[in-house]
Amino acid sequence: MGKTRGFTLVELAIVLVIIGIILGAILKGTELINNAKVKRLQNDLRGLEAAIWTFYDRTGRWPGDCNNDGTIEYELQQGTTPPLLSTDPTTPTGLCTGTDADVSFNDLRYARIFSPNAANADLAKTPFSRSVFAIGFNGTAGYNAIAIYNIPAWAAMTIDASIDGSMNGTAGRIRRWDAAGDWPGGDQSVTLIYYFDRM
């Protein structure tokens, strides 16, 4: 009868160390990817804000403020359902063309701040799937704002901490817009609102 040989404790320990290193590398890679997405989202938010201010400097009004009263005509809807934006890349024919959430993006395209041949739905995309930007007016607070619909709560908290210096979804320039209260934890989808012109 031949001897059956099993693994020694040293061999098992080496295998466990290798598995731990592989898992650590995978988790670290995921963390790096997520951090890059948040940085890109924040840069896109700042870029959109810069585009809005550029339009204001050129025209003396906000994009989407068709009656020149200081408020954007489209009222941002609270919740996690993003507005439907046009997928038509046709160049806008003038200022204040289109409907609802499209008007602000059409104004930015007509003024050639954004590519006139880009679809609004493409301009509003974020690095997170099913997440979009919207430009409009918060009727409750009475301020113009940029909303980002459907982003993970941890990403919203990171942006809030970066812009406001704290992770408080109820105060500051960045606030929670899908529900009342502070940010939830984890991957729950939330909507944030950014008051770019005043608080």
LUMMAR-897725 format. One record per residue (C-alpha): x, y, z; residue number from 0; residue in three letters. Coordinates in Angstrom, 1 decimal, always signed. Example, Ala and Ser with C-alpha at 12.3 -4.5 7.8 and 13.67 -1.06 7.14 Angstrom:
<pts>
+--------+--------+--------+-----+---------+
|   east |  north |     up | num | residuo |
+--------+--------+--------+-----+---------+
|  +12.3 |   -4.5 |   +7.8 |   0 |     ALA |
|  +13.7 |   -1.1 |   +7.1 |   1 |     SER |
+--------+--------+--------+-----+---------+
</pts>
This chain:
<pts>
+--------+--------+--------+-----+---------+
|   east |  north |     up | num | residuo |
+--------+--------+--------+-----+---------+
|   +0.0 |   +0.0 |   +0.0 |   0 |     MET |
|   +1.5 |   +3.3 |   -1.1 |   1 |     GLY |
|   +1.8 |   +6.4 |   +1.1 |   2 |     LYS |
|   -0.7 |   +9.2 |   +0.4 |   3 |     THR |
|   +0.8 |  +12.6 |   +0.8 |   4 |     ARG |
|   -1.2 |  +15.7 |   +1.7 |   5 |     GLY |
|   -0.2 |  +19.4 |   +1.7 |   6 |     PHE |
|   +2.1 |  +20.6 |   +4.4 |   7 |     THR |
|   +1.2 |  +23.6 |   +6.5 |   8 |     LEU |
|   +3.9 |  +25.6 |   +4.8 |   9 |     VAL |
|   +2.5 |  +24.8 |   +1.3 |  10 |     GLU |
|   -1.0 |  +25.8 |   +2.4 |  11 |     LEU |
|   +0.3 |  +29.0 |   +4.0 |  12 |     ALA |
|   +2.1 |  +29.9 |   +0.7 |  13 |     ILE |
|   -1.1 |  +29.3 |   -1.3 |  14 |     VAL |
|   -3.1 |  +31.5 |   +1.1 |  15 |     LEU |
|   -0.5 |  +34.3 |   +0.8 |  16 |     VAL |
|   -0.7 |  +34.2 |   -3.0 |  17 |     ILE |
|   -4.5 |  +34.3 |   -3.0 |  18 |     ILE |
|   -4.4 |  +37.2 |   -0.5 |  19 |     GLY |
|   -2.0 |  +39.1 |   -2.8 |  20 |     ILE |
|   -4.2 |  +38.5 |   -5.8 |  21 |     ILE |
|   -7.3 |  +39.6 |   -4.0 |  22 |     LEU |
|   -5.5 |  +42.7 |   -2.6 |  23 |     GLY |
|   -4.4 |  +43.7 |   -6.1 |  24 |     ALA |
|   -7.9 |  +43.3 |   -7.5 |  25 |     ILE |
|   -9.5 |  +45.3 |   -4.7 |  26 |     LEU |
|   -6.8 |  +48.0 |   -5.0 |  27 |     LYS |
|   -7.4 |  +48.1 |   -8.8 |  28 |     GLY |
|  -11.1 |  +48.6 |   -8.3 |  29 |     THR |
|  -10.5 |  +51.3 |   -5.8 |  30 |     GLU |
|   -8.2 |  +53.1 |   -8.3 |  31 |     LEU |
|  -10.8 |  +52.8 |  -11.0 |  32 |     ILE |
|  -13.5 |  +54.2 |   -8.7 |  33 |     ASN |
|  -11.3 |  +57.1 |   -7.6 |  34 |     ASN |
|  -10.6 |  +57.9 |  -11.3 |  35 |     ALA |
|  -14.3 |  +57.9 |  -12.1 |  36 |     LYS |
|  -15.0 |  +60.3 |   -9.2 |  37 |     VAL |
|  -12.2 |  +62.7 |  -10.2 |  38 |     LYS |
|  -13.4 |  +62.7 |  -13.8 |  39 |     ARG |
|  -17.0 |  +63.3 |  -12.7 |  40 |     LEU |
|  -15.8 |  +66.2 |  -10.5 |  41 |     GLN |
|  -13.8 |  +67.6 |  -13.4 |  42 |     ASN |
|  -16.8 |  +67.3 |  -15.7 |  43 |     ASP |
|  -18.9 |  +69.1 |  -13.2 |  44 |     LEU |
|  -16.4 |  +71.9 |  -13.0 |  45 |     ARG |
|  -16.1 |  +72.0 |  -16.8 |  46 |     GLY |
|  -19.9 |  +72.3 |  -17.1 |  47 |     LEU |
|  -19.9 |  +75.1 |  -14.6 |  48 |     GLU |
|  -17.2 |  +76.9 |  -16.5 |  49 |     ALA |
|  -19.2 |  +76.5 |  -19.7 |  50 |     ALA |
|  -22.3 |  +78.0 |  -18.0 |  51 |     ILE |
|  -20.3 |  +81.0 |  -16.7 |  52 |     TRP |
|  -18.6 |  +81.4 |  -20.2 |  53 |     THR |
|  -22.1 |  +81.6 |  -21.7 |  54 |     PHE |
|  -23.2 |  +84.1 |  -19.0 |  55 |     TYR |
|  -20.1 |  +86.3 |  -19.8 |  56 |     ASP |
|  -20.9 |  +86.3 |  -23.5 |  57 |     ARG |
|  -24.7 |  +86.8 |  -23.4 |  58 |     THR |
|  -25.5 |  +88.3 |  -19.9 |  59 |     GLY |
|  -27.9 |  +85.5 |  -19.1 |  60 |     ARG |
|  -27.8 |  +81.8 |  -18.1 |  61 |     TRP |
|  -28.2 |  +79.1 |  -20.7 |  62 |     PRO |
|  -31.8 |  +78.2 |  -20.7 |  63 |     GLY |
|  -32.9 |  +81.5 |  -19.1 |  64 |     ASP |
|  -35.1 |  +82.5 |  -22.1 |  65 |     CYS |
|  -36.9 |  +85.4 |  -20.4 |  66 |     ASN |
|  -33.7 |  +86.8 |  -18.9 |  67 |     ASN |
|  -35.1 |  +86.9 |  -15.4 |  68 |     ASP |
|  -32.0 |  +85.3 |  -13.8 |  69 |     GLY |
|  -33.5 |  +81.8 |  -13.5 |  70 |     THR |
|  -33.2 |  +78.9 |  -15.9 |  71 |     ILE |
|  -36.6 |  +77.9 |  -17.2 |  72 |     GLU |
|  -36.2 |  +74.2 |  -16.7 |  73 |     TYR |
|  -37.1 |  +73.1 |  -13.2 |  74 |     GLU |
|  -34.9 |  +70.3 |  -11.9 |  75 |     LEU |
|  -37.0 |  +67.3 |  -10.7 |  76 |     GLN |
|  -36.2 |  +65.8 |   -7.4 |  77 |     GLN |
|  -35.6 |  +62.1 |   -7.3 |  78 |     GLY |
|  -33.3 |  +59.7 |   -9.2 |  79 |     THR |
|  -35.2 |  +59.7 |  -12.5 |  80 |     THR |
|  -33.0 |  +61.8 |  -14.9 |  81 |     PRO |
|  -34.5 |  +64.0 |  -17.5 |  82 |     PRO |
|  -34.7 |  +62.7 |  -21.1 |  83 |     LEU |
|  -32.2 |  +64.6 |  -23.2 |  84 |     LEU |
|  -32.2 |  +64.7 |  -27.0 |  85 |     SER |
|  -30.1 |  +62.2 |  -28.9 |  86 |     THR |
|  -30.3 |  +64.3 |  -32.1 |  87 |     ASP |
|  -26.9 |  +65.7 |  -33.0 |  88 |     PRO |
|  -28.5 |  +68.4 |  -35.3 |  89 |     THR |
|  -27.0 |  +71.8 |  -34.6 |  90 |     THR |
|  -29.5 |  +74.1 |  -32.8 |  91 |     PRO |
|  -30.9 |  +76.9 |  -35.0 |  92 |     THR |
|  -30.9 |  +79.6 |  -32.4 |  93 |     GLY |
|  -30.9 |  +80.4 |  -28.7 |  94 |     LEU |
|  -33.7 |  +79.0 |  -26.5 |  95 |     CYS |
|  -34.6 |  +76.2 |  -28.9 |  96 |     THR |
|  -35.8 |  +72.8 |  -27.7 |  97 |     GLY |
|  -37.8 |  +71.9 |  -24.7 |  98 |     THR |
|  -37.3 |  +71.2 |  -21.0 |  99 |     ASP |
|  -33.8 |  +70.1 |  -20.0 | 100 |     ALA |
|  -32.5 |  +70.4 |  -23.7 | 101 |     ASP |
|  -32.7 |  +74.2 |  -23.8 | 102 |     VAL |
|  -29.6 |  +74.8 |  -21.6 | 103 |     SER |
|  -27.5 |  +72.3 |  -23.6 | 104 |     PHE |
|  -28.9 |  +73.7 |  -26.9 | 105 |     ASN |
|  -27.9 |  +77.2 |  -25.8 | 106 |     ASP |
|  -24.3 |  +76.0 |  -25.0 | 107 |     LEU |
|  -24.1 |  +74.2 |  -28.3 | 108 |     ARG |
|  -25.5 |  +77.2 |  -30.3 | 109 |     TYR |
|  -22.9 |  +79.5 |  -28.7 | 110 |     ALA |
|  -20.3 |  +76.9 |  -29.7 | 111 |     ARG |
|  -19.1 |  +76.5 |  -26.1 | 112 |     ILE |
|  -19.9 |  +72.8 |  -26.7 | 113 |     PHE |
|  -19.6 |  +71.1 |  -30.0 | 114 |     SER |
|  -22.7 |  +72.1 |  -32.0 | 115 |     PRO |
|  -22.9 |  +68.6 |  -33.6 | 116 |     ASN |
|  -22.9 |  +66.7 |  -30.3 | 117 |     ALA |
|  -26.2 |  +65.2 |  -29.0 | 118 |     ALA |
|  -27.3 |  +66.6 |  -25.6 | 119 |     ASN |
|  -27.6 |  +63.1 |  -24.2 | 120 |     ALA |
|  -23.9 |  +62.5 |  -25.0 | 121 |     ASP |
|  -22.9 |  +65.8 |  -23.4 | 122 |     LEU |
|  -24.8 |  +65.0 |  -20.2 | 123 |     ALA |
|  -23.2 |  +61.6 |  -19.7 | 124 |     LYS |
|  -21.0 |  +60.9 |  -16.7 | 125 |     THR |
|  -18.4 |  +58.2 |  -16.0 | 126 |     PRO |
|  -21.1 |  +56.2 |  -14.1 | 127 |     PHE |
|  -23.6 |  +54.3 |  -16.1 | 128 |     SER |
|  -27.2 |  +55.6 |  -16.1 | 129 |     ARG |
|  -26.0 |  +58.8 |  -14.6 | 130 |     SER |
|  -26.5 |  +62.2 |  -16.3 | 131 |     VAL |
|  -26.0 |  +65.9 |  -15.7 | 132 |     PHE |
|  -28.9 |  +68.4 |  -15.9 | 133 |     ALA |
|  -28.9 |  +72.2 |  -15.7 | 134 |     ILE |
|  -31.9 |  +73.9 |  -14.3 | 135 |     GLY |
|  -33.6 |  +75.8 |  -11.5 | 136 |     PHE |
|  -34.4 |  +74.4 |   -8.1 | 137 |     ASN |
|  -37.9 |  +75.9 |   -7.4 | 138 |     GLY |
|  -37.8 |  +74.9 |   -3.8 | 139 |     THR |
|  -34.6 |  +76.7 |   -2.9 | 140 |     ALA |
|  -35.0 |  +79.4 |   -5.6 | 141 |     GLY |
|  -31.5 |  +78.9 |   -7.1 | 142 |     TYR |
|  -30.0 |  +77.8 |  -10.4 | 143 |     ASN |
|  -28.1 |  +74.5 |  -10.2 | 144 |     ALA |
|  -26.5 |  +71.6 |  -11.8 | 145 |     ILE |
|  -27.9 |  +68.2 |  -10.8 | 146 |     ALA |
|  -26.2 |  +64.8 |  -11.2 | 147 |     ILE |
|  -28.7 |  +62.0 |  -11.3 | 148 |     TYR |
|  -28.0 |  +58.4 |  -10.3 | 149 |     ASN |
|  -24.5 |  +58.3 |   -8.9 | 150 |     ILE |
|  -23.3 |  +56.1 |   -6.0 | 151 |     PRO |
|  -23.7 |  +57.7 |   -2.6 | 152 |     ALA |
|  -19.9 |  +57.3 |   -1.9 | 153 |     TRP |
|  -19.1 |  +59.3 |   -5.0 | 154 |     ALA |
|  -21.5 |  +62.0 |   -4.0 | 155 |     ALA |
|  -20.0 |  +62.2 |   -0.6 | 156 |     MET |
|  -16.5 |  +62.4 |   -2.1 | 157 |     THR |
|  -17.5 |  +65.3 |   -4.3 | 158 |     ILE |
|  -19.3 |  +67.0 |   -1.4 | 159 |     ASP |
|  -16.2 |  +66.7 |   +0.8 | 160 |     ALA |
|  -14.0 |  +68.1 |   -2.0 | 161 |     SER |
|  -16.2 |  +71.1 |   -2.8 | 162 |     ILE |
|  -17.8 |  +71.9 |   +0.6 | 163 |     ASP |
|  -15.1 |  +70.6 |   +2.8 | 164 |     GLY |
|  -17.6 |  +68.2 |   +4.6 | 165 |     SER |
|  -19.8 |  +65.3 |   +3.8 | 166 |     MET |
|  -23.1 |  +67.0 |   +4.7 | 167 |     ASN |
|  -25.9 |  +66.4 |   +2.2 | 168 |     GLY |
|  -28.1 |  +68.9 |   +3.9 | 169 |     THR |
|  -26.0 |  +72.1 |   +3.7 | 170 |     ALA |
|  -23.5 |  +73.8 |   +1.5 | 171 |     GLY |
|  -23.2 |  +74.1 |   -2.3 | 172 |     ARG |
|  -23.5 |  +70.3 |   -2.8 | 173 |     ILE |
|  -26.7 |  +68.8 |   -1.4 | 174 |     ARG |
|  -28.7 |  +65.6 |   -1.6 | 175 |     ARG |
|  -31.5 |  +66.0 |   -4.1 | 176 |     TRP |
|  -33.2 |  +62.6 |   -4.4 | 177 |     ASP |
|  -34.5 |  +62.6 |   -0.8 | 178 |     ALA |
|  -34.4 |  +64.5 |   +2.4 | 179 |     ALA |
|  -31.6 |  +64.0 |   +4.8 | 180 |     GLY |
|  -27.9 |  +63.3 |   +4.7 | 181 |     ASP |
|  -26.0 |  +60.9 |   +2.4 | 182 |     TRP |
|  -26.7 |  +57.2 |   +2.8 | 183 |     PRO |
|  -23.7 |  +54.9 |   +2.7 | 184 |     GLY |
|  -22.4 |  +52.5 |   +0.1 | 185 |     GLY |
|  -23.5 |  +52.1 |   -3.5 | 186 |     ASP |
|  -27.1 |  +53.4 |   -3.2 | 187 |     GLN |
|  -28.0 |  +55.6 |   -6.2 | 188 |     SER |
|  -28.5 |  +59.2 |   -5.2 | 189 |     VAL |
|  -28.9 |  +62.6 |   -6.9 | 190 |     THR |
|  -26.9 |  +65.6 |   -5.9 | 191 |     LEU |
|  -27.5 |  +69.2 |   -6.7 | 192 |     ILE |
|  -24.8 |  +71.8 |   -7.0 | 193 |     TYR |
|  -25.7 |  +75.5 |   -6.6 | 194 |     TYR |
|  -23.1 |  +77.1 |   -8.9 | 195 |     PHE |
|  -24.3 |  +80.7 |   -8.9 | 196 |     ASP |
|  -25.3 |  +81.3 |   -5.2 | 197 |     ARG |
|  -26.3 |  +79.4 |   -2.1 | 198 |     MET |
+--------+--------+--------+-----+---------+
</pts>
